[in-house]
Amino acid sequence: GGMGKTTIAKVIYNKLSCKFEYMSFLENIRGISNTKGLTHLQNQLLGDIRKEERSQNINIVDQGASMIETILSSKRVFIVLDDVW
């Protein structure tokens, strides 16, 4: 920890994200999944790729995975997941 990996990831994300149709930078995956759950992260990802507020209402992880797969299939996607255990 504390070596600047998140900062480097953000710089790369900011430089490359404009080349993709959909993009998302999800920080603190480990902490958020432990406190708010995977469905919260799925809702955040869907909000980012749809360029909307976090208004999705995924309550079941499998449902979220299916929605993400459907939306992102055959698309150019850039997703950074930070602090994954």
Secondary structure, DSSP 4 states (H G I P E B T S, - for coil): --SSHHHHHHHHHHHHGGGSSEEEEE--HHHHHHHT-HHHHHHHHHHHHHTS-S-----SHHHHHHHHHHHHTTS-EEEEE-S--
